[in-house]
Amino acid sequence: MTSATARDLVLSLEGVTEHDHFGKGAYRGRTAKGKPSKIFMTLWIEEQRAVLMLTVEQQADLHGRHPKVFFPVPNKWGEHGATFVELSAVTEKMLREAIAIAQENAGAVS
């Protein structure tokens, strides 16, 4: 998968909008009350990676099952669940499932 494909996939999800976040594409959904959710994903185009906002437990689970695809961002954010997704190695099914988890964490309804 490429960053362009990942962008198309996330923007095809109901209620998801794209915003700039420090030069990266950031994605939010809508809460049950219709307000913007927290950011659940950012896209790192040049690096061909996405970052998903997961819990530490969710990060550990995905990394344990797919260590070449999901791994902690190597900083304080990563210690709190921010998780890199290696887009060249992820399948559409894996990415959709991980995005759904991150959306739920951000309070976005689908």
For each residue, the residues with C-beta under 8 A, 3 or more apart:
1: 5 6 87 88 90 91 92 95
2: 5 6 48 87 88
3: 6 7 43 44 45 48 49 50 87
4: 7 8
5: 1 2 8 9 87
6: 1 2 3 9 10 43 50 87 95
7: 3 4 10 11 18 25 43
8: 4 5 11 12
9: 5 6 12 13 92 95 96 99
10: 6 7 13 16 27 41 43 99
11: 7 8 16 18 27
12: 8 9 16
13: 9 10 16 29 99 103 110
14: 110
15: 29 30 108 109 110
16: 10 11 12 13 27 28 29 108
17: 27 28 29 36
18: 7 11 25 26 27
19: 25 26 27 28 39
20: 23 24 25 26
21: 24 25 26 39 42
22:
23: 20
24: 20 21 42 43 44 45
25: 7 18 19 20 21 42 43 45
26: 18 19 20 21 39 41 42 43
27: 10 11 16 17 18 19 39 40 41 42 43
28: 16 17 19 36 37 38 39 40 106 108
29: 13 15 16 17 36 37 40 103 106 108 109 110
30: 15 34 35 36 37 108 109
31: 34 35 36 37 107 108 109
32: 107 109
33:
34: 30 31
35: 30 31
36: 17 28 29 30 31
37: 28 29 30 31 40 103 106 107 108
38: 28 53 105 106 107 108
39: 19 21 26 27 28 42 53 106
40: 27 28 29 37 52 53 99 102 103 105 106 108
41: 10 26 27 50 51 52 53 99 102
42: 21 24 25 26 27 39 50 51
43: 3 6 7 10 24 25 26 27 49 50
44: 3 24 47 48 49 50 51
45: 3 24 25 48
46:
47: 44
48: 2 3 44 45 86 87 88
49: 3 43 44 84 85 86 87
50: 3 6 41 42 43 44 84 85 87 95
51: 41 42 44 73 82 83 84 85
52: 40 41 82 83 85 98 99 101 102
53: 38 39 40 41 81 82 83 102 105 106
54: 58 59 62 81 82 83 98 101 102 105
55: 58 59 81 105
56: 59 60 79 80 81
57: 60 61
58: 54 55 61 62 81 83 101 105
59: 54 55 56 62 63 70 72 78 81 83
60: 56 57 63 64
61: 57 58 64 65
62: 54 58 59 65 66 69 70 83 98
63: 59 60 66 67 70 71 72 83
64: 60 61 67
65: 61 62 70
66: 62 63 69 70 89 90 94
67: 63 64 70 71
68: 86 89
69: 62 66 85 86 89 90 94
70: 59 62 63 65 66 67 83 84 85 86 98
71: 63 67 83 84 86
72: 59 63 78 79 82 83 84
73: 51 77 78 82 83 84
74: 78
75: 78 79 82
76: 79 80
77: 73 80 81 82
78: 59 72 73 74 75 81 82 83 84
79: 56 72 75 76
80: 56 76 77
81: 53 54 55 56 58 59 77 78
82: 51 52 53 54 72 73 75 77 78
83: 51 52 53 54 58 59 62 63 70 71 72 73 78 98
84: 49 50 51 70 71 72 73 78
85: 49 50 51 52 69 70 90 95 98
86: 48 49 68 69 70 71 89 90
87: 1 2 3 5 6 48 49 50 90 95
88: 1 2 48
89: 66 68 69 86
90: 1 66 69 85 86 87 94 95 98
91: 1 94 95
92: 1 9 95 96
93: 96 97
94: 66 69 90 91 97 98
95: 1 6 9 50 85 87 90 91 92 98 99
96: 9 92 93 99 100
97: 93 94 100 101
98: 52 54 62 70 83 85 90 94 95 101 102
99: 9 10 13 40 41 52 95 96 102 103
100: 96 97 103 104 110
101: 52 54 58 97 98 104 105
102: 40 41 52 53 54 98 99 105 106
103: 13 29 37 40 99 100 106 108 109 110
104: 100 101 107 108
105: 38 40 53 54 55 58 101 102
106: 28 29 37 38 39 40 53 102 103
107: 31 32 37 38 104
108: 15 16 28 29 30 31 37 38 40 103 104
109: 15 29 30 31 32 103
110: 13 14 15 29 100 103
